[in-house]
């Protein structure tokens, strides 16, 4: 075994291999994940203008991205969506058109109904939406002009009442 460590090239290769193994098995203490854990849950709807505030440059560093009318908290993907990241143009914006057309450019500063996208592009948007649902936290909806936001606190109260009703229901024998 120590015969491998006699050549400088072998020593270098063993060091590189050890470093890579360390990186693979190292417990994740990703600062982006730590930031996200400290942020309170956000549950609300946004206009295009309100969404712009969440581009990762704010005080809390939160990053939101809209996709197909849904808003997701992508803060844990800060390396990709945060300032300087490859998809930073989508931070605080509706990324639907960009992801559908494979264009990482800033989207419009107004609501985009995506009505001019073709079938393949819309299918791409739906696929991206499924990936976002699996990976990121759903926050709320992207509001169309004139559309009123949902009052999510009412839904949470109703949800907890429904859960109670199910729990209190006598068991059928």
C-alpha positions as CSV (number, residue, x, y, z in Angstrom):
1,X,0.0,0.0,0.0
2,X,2.8,2.5,0.8
3,X,4.4,1.8,-2.5
4,X,1.7,4.1,-4.0
5,X,2.9,7.0,-1.9
6,X,6.5,7.0,-3.3
7,X,5.9,9.0,-6.5
8,X,4.9,12.7,-6.3
9,X,2.3,12.0,-9.0
10,X,0.8,9.2,-6.9
11,X,0.7,11.3,-3.8
12,X,-1.1,14.1,-5.7
13,X,-3.7,11.6,-7.0
14,X,-4.3,10.2,-3.6
15,X,-4.7,13.7,-2.2
16,X,-7.1,14.6,-4.9
17,X,-9.1,11.4,-4.4
18,X,-9.2,12.0,-0.6
19,X,-10.4,15.6,-1.1
20,X,-13.2,14.5,-3.4
21,X,-14.3,11.7,-1.0
22,X,-14.3,14.3,1.8
23,X,-16.4,16.7,-0.3
24,X,-18.9,13.9,-1.2
25,X,-19.4,12.7,2.3
26,X,-19.0,16.0,4.1
27,X,-22.1,16.9,6.1
28,X,-23.9,19.7,4.3
29,X,-23.5,23.0,6.1
30,X,-24.5,25.1,3.2
31,X,-24.9,28.7,4.2
32,X,-27.8,29.1,1.7
33,X,-29.7,26.3,3.5
34,X,-29.0,28.0,6.9
35,X,-30.5,31.3,5.6
36,X,-33.5,29.5,4.3
37,X,-34.2,27.7,7.6
38,X,-34.1,31.0,9.4
39,X,-36.7,32.6,7.2
40,X,-40.3,32.5,8.3
41,X,-42.7,30.7,6.0
42,X,-44.3,33.0,3.4
43,X,-47.8,32.3,2.2
44,X,-49.4,35.0,0.0
45,X,-50.1,36.0,-3.6
46,X,-48.0,38.6,-5.5
47,X,-48.4,41.1,-8.3
48,X,-45.5,41.3,-10.8
49,X,-44.3,44.5,-9.0
50,X,-44.4,42.9,-5.5
51,X,-42.5,39.9,-6.7
52,X,-39.6,42.0,-7.8
53,X,-38.7,42.7,-4.2
54,X,-37.7,39.1,-3.8
55,X,-34.6,38.9,-6.0
56,X,-32.1,37.9,-3.3
57,X,-30.8,41.4,-2.8
58,X,-33.2,42.3,0.0
59,X,-32.3,42.3,3.6
60,X,-33.5,38.7,4.2
61,X,-32.0,37.4,1.0
62,X,-35.2,35.6,0.0
63,X,-35.6,34.7,-3.6
64,X,-39.0,34.0,-5.2
65,X,-39.6,32.9,-8.8
66,X,-43.0,32.6,-10.5
67,X,-43.7,29.8,-12.9
68,X,-47.0,29.2,-14.7
69,X,-48.9,31.5,-12.4
70,X,-47.4,30.0,-9.2
71,X,-44.8,31.6,-6.9
72,X,-42.1,29.4,-5.4
73,X,-39.5,30.2,-2.7
74,X,-36.2,29.2,-4.4
75,X,-33.9,30.7,-1.7
76,X,-32.3,27.3,-1.1
77,X,-31.2,27.4,-4.8
78,X,-29.4,30.8,-4.2
79,X,-26.4,29.5,-6.1
80,X,-28.5,29.4,-9.2
81,X,-31.1,32.1,-8.7
82,X,-29.3,34.5,-6.5
83,X,-27.2,37.5,-7.6
84,X,-24.4,36.4,-9.9
85,X,-26.0,33.0,-10.4
86,X,-26.7,31.6,-13.9
87,X,-30.5,32.0,-13.5
88,X,-30.4,35.3,-11.5
89,X,-32.5,36.9,-14.3
90,X,-35.4,34.9,-13.0
91,X,-35.2,36.0,-9.4
92,X,-38.1,38.1,-8.4
93,X,-39.8,37.5,-11.7
94,X,-42.0,35.2,-13.8
95,X,-39.6,32.7,-15.3
96,X,-42.2,30.9,-17.4
97,X,-41.4,32.4,-20.8
98,X,-37.6,32.1,-20.3
99,X,-37.7,28.5,-19.2
100,X,-40.2,27.6,-22.1
101,X,-37.9,29.2,-24.7
102,X,-34.6,28.3,-23.1
103,X,-33.7,32.0,-22.8
104,X,-32.1,33.3,-19.6
105,X,-33.1,36.8,-20.1
106,X,-35.1,39.1,-17.8
107,X,-38.8,38.7,-18.4
108,X,-41.4,41.4,-19.0
109,X,-42.2,43.9,-16.3
110,X,-45.9,43.1,-16.7
111,X,-48.1,40.1,-16.3
112,X,-47.4,37.6,-19.1
113,X,-50.4,35.3,-19.9
114,X,-48.2,33.0,-22.1
115,X,-51.0,32.8,-24.6
116,X,-48.6,33.1,-27.6
117,X,-46.5,30.1,-26.5
118,X,-46.8,27.0,-28.7
119,X,-47.7,23.5,-27.4
120,X,-44.1,22.4,-27.0
121,X,-43.2,25.5,-25.0
122,X,-46.3,25.1,-22.8
123,X,-45.4,21.5,-22.2
124,X,-41.9,22.6,-21.2
125,X,-43.4,25.1,-18.7
126,X,-45.5,22.4,-17.1
127,X,-42.4,20.1,-16.8
128,X,-40.5,22.9,-15.1
129,X,-43.5,23.5,-12.8
130,X,-43.5,19.9,-11.8
131,X,-39.7,20.1,-11.0
132,X,-40.3,23.3,-8.9
133,X,-43.1,21.7,-7.0
134,X,-40.9,18.8,-6.0
135,X,-37.9,20.9,-5.1
136,X,-39.1,24.3,-3.8
137,X,-41.8,25.6,-1.4
138,X,-45.0,26.9,-3.0
139,X,-45.7,30.4,-1.7
140,X,-48.8,31.6,-3.6
141,X,-50.1,32.8,-7.0
142,X,-48.9,35.4,-9.4
143,X,-51.8,37.8,-9.7
144,X,-53.2,38.9,-13.0
145,X,-53.9,42.7,-13.2
146,X,-57.0,43.5,-11.2
147,X,-57.1,40.0,-9.6
148,X,-57.6,39.9,-5.8
149,X,-55.2,37.9,-3.6
150,X,-56.3,34.9,-1.7
151,X,-56.6,35.2,2.1
152,X,-54.5,32.2,3.1
153,X,-55.0,32.7,6.8
154,X,-58.7,31.7,6.3
155,X,-57.7,28.6,4.5
156,X,-55.3,27.6,7.3
157,X,-58.1,28.0,9.9
158,X,-60.5,26.0,7.8
159,X,-57.9,23.3,7.2
160,X,-57.3,23.0,11.0
161,X,-61.0,22.9,11.7
162,X,-61.4,20.2,9.1
163,X,-58.6,18.2,10.6
164,X,-60.2,18.5,14.0
165,X,-63.6,17.4,12.6
166,X,-61.9,14.3,11.1
167,X,-60.1,13.5,14.4
168,X,-63.3,14.0,16.5
169,X,-65.4,11.8,14.3
170,X,-66.4,8.5,16.1
171,X,-64.9,5.4,14.6
172,X,-67.3,3.1,12.8
173,X,-67.3,-0.5,14.1
